[in-house]
Amino acid sequence: MRVPLVDLSTIHGELDGEIGSAIRRVIEANAFAGGPEVEAFERKFAAACGTRYCVGVSSGTAALELILRAAGIGDGDEVIVPVNTFVADAEAILLAGATPVFVDCIESTGLVDPDAVATAVSPATSAIMPVHLYGQPVQMAALQELSARHGLLLIEDACQAHGARLDGRPVGSLGDAAAFSFYPSKNLGAMGDAGAVTTDDETLAARLRMIRDHGCREKYHHELLGGTHRMDGIQAAVLGVKLEYLNGWNEQRRQIASRYRLALESIGSVSCLEDLSNGGHVYHLFVVRVAGRAGLLDRLHEAGIGAAIHYPVPLHRQPSLAGLGYAADQFPVANRLADDILSVPIYPGLTDDQLELVVSSL
Ligand SMILES: Cc1ncc(COP(=O)(O)O)c(C=O)c1O
C-alpha cells in the first residue's frame, strides 16, 4: 500500500462526468479567457465567502500582487508578513514594488504572531498580510484592531484555507481583501493554475478587474498598467463543479485530523500543532512536530508514505530573498519549527488503513 501526500484520484473519479460536461460547455462557448463560466464562479465564490465581490485571476500569487497594486501599494511601502509561509507572499510584495517586513510565528500553531506584527509597524507600513496557514484561520481580532488604528490594509492570504471559518465567519471576509489559490492540490483545486480575490470594496474590485486584463475597462483602452492575469474559462468551470463539494471534503479532512490526533497521542516523540479554531480549521495540511526528525522523511518515503515539510526554509533564509538583509538566527520560533515539523498525508478519500500505516510507520 502507498499513501501519497495528496491523491486527487478519488474526488476526480467521482466527479468525472460533471467535470467533463463543464469543460465541454467552455469548448462549445469558445470562452477560454474570462467569460461566463468565470463570472458564474465569481458570483458563487463571493457568496461562499460572504463578500460582495470576487475577482478571478490566474494564480494565488497574482491575487496577492494584484491586491497590492490595485490598492496603490508599492515603492516606499512596507508590508508585514510572517516568515513561516510559502515564498509567494514575499514575491508578491516585491513584485508590487513594496518591501516585505518579516515577523515570527506562534510556536503552538505556526501562525503569525500578532504581538510581533504590532512591534513591526512603522510609519512606512501600508499593509499586514496574515496567512491562514495549513487551513487554520488566524485569530484576527488583534490584527483587525491594529490595522484600523494605523489605517493599514489587512490582506488575508487564504490560499490554504478555502471554506475555513473564524467564529462562524468565512475566511475571505475577515480583512479588506483576501487572496485564494486554486492550485490543483488545494482544498478547492483547479486542473491547472487559478486564483481569486474576495473583497467588499467596490473600487478595489473594479481596479482588480482592470489590472488582471491589461488595465482595460474597454478593450484596447488601457487606463491602468496591468498584465495577463485572467482566470481561464476551463478552470472556472471545473471550480464551479467542485465548489459544491468543498464543505463535505473539508468535513472529511477534519475527521481524518481527529483520527490522527487520537492515534498519535501514544507516540511520545510526536506532537500535533494546536487547533484553536473551534471547528473552523480545514486542514489543508496536517502538521506534526517530531523530536529527532533527521532521516525520518527518507524512511517514510521508503515505506511508500508521501510526507513533506511545509516549509523547510523560512522566508528570511531563502536565497532569493537574501537581499532583504535578515540574519539566519532571527525569528527563532520559525527556525525551530522548520527543524522539526512534518506534514503527513491528508485528503478526502484517505482510508483508515492508509492512516493506520502512516501512524505505525511514524
Ligand atoms: C500560503 C500560500 N500563499 C500563496 C500561494 C500561491 O498560490 P499559487 O501557487 O496559486 O500562485 C500558495 C500556494 O501554494 C500558498 O500556499
The ligand as a Gaussian input file, in Angstrom:
#p B3LYP/6-31G(d) Opt

LIG

0 1
 C        0.177000      30.306000       1.675000
 C        0.235000      30.436000       0.186000
 N        0.280000      31.652000      -0.378000
 C        0.331000      31.814000      -1.711000
 C        0.335000      30.749000      -2.566000
 C        0.489000      30.985000      -4.033000
 O       -0.531000      30.426000      -4.808000
 P       -0.242000      29.978000      -6.331000
 O        0.615000      28.766000      -6.302000
 O       -1.622000      29.710000      -6.871000
 O        0.399000      31.125000      -7.003000
 C        0.291000      29.459000      -2.042000
 C        0.298000      28.287000      -2.927000
 O        0.911000      27.292000      -2.734000
 C        0.252000      29.289000      -0.630000
 O        0.230000      28.077000      -0.069000

